[in-house]
Amino acid sequence: MIYLLFAVLCGSSINLGFALAGKKNLDNLNTTLLNYIAACGISAVGFLMKMQGGQERAFTGHITVPLALFAGVIYLVCLLFVQKAIAQTGPSATTMFNRLSMVFPVLVSIFVFHEHAGIVRWLGIALAIASLIIFNWEGGVRFQGVLMQLWISGGFAELCNSLFARLCPQEDKPFYMTLVFGTAGLLTAALLLRRKGPKISGREVLLGLVIGCVNLGSASFTVSALQRLPNSIVYPTITVSIILLTTVIGVLFFGDKLERKHKIAMAAAIAAVIILNL
């Protein structure tokens, strides 16, 4: 259970970290760069240790490299939308839409890989879509652009993770994560050079490194939990706990305002996540 706890804390800390960056008027792009430098550095250490452990080939999957390059681009796009959504709507709504992107790999598994769905899983998908509609209901459906952009980009990010788990050898993971975070980091650096923005402050360095560590730690602790507990316990527990924890902290410390429709949408989203993982 300790791995579940750490996975929830790390997963919640990513969005809350960028919410804190906005509150302290820190430059999000600078913080993003340091986040990827930290995550890439730690992943690279694991990759080098694997090579020094006597394995002549550190990666063997034919699609590992192109998938990692694509994932690196998507990770950055998703994170930029996360930052924008937090600034416009707060961490609570951002986390809900980001976490509901798990619908994408579920649909791909059903229609592309012919995975059996059943009535229960279709109910979960319907609830997830309903929660988005309820959240944006104002006498009609008016989707906030940034949240929908986040949902779509987050869906592709989740799809990359799903495709890696399904199509790539698991021993490729250290190399894959190094290339993913390295690609995202290089693109972030290119954006900074083009913008010629402000120099990186000490607070941005510190927060960026912390976010990078928890970003990588979230994946690592989730894997450790999956090695000890059934998937049906791990995924619903982590996702629902992150939504609830981020919502509570967003209301208490970041001034999030939750109307009745938002609470109903949150409840529907939590129910959808649980059902999709049954």
Buried (B, 14 or more C-beta within 10 A) or exposed (E): EEBBBBBBBBBBBBBBBBBBBBEEEBBBBBBBBBBBBBBBBBBBEBBEEBEEEEEEEBBEBEEBBEBBBBBBBBBBBBBBBBBBBBBEBBBBBBBBBBBBBBBBBBBBBBEEEEBEBEEEBBBBBEBBBBBBEBBBEEEEEEBBEBBBBBBBBBBBBBBBBBBBEEEBEEBBBBBBBBBBBBBBBBBBBEBBEEEEEEEBBEBBBEBBBBBBBBBBBBBBBBBBBBEEBEEEBBBBBBBBBBBBBBBEBBBEEBEBEBEEEBEBBBEBBBBBBBBBBE
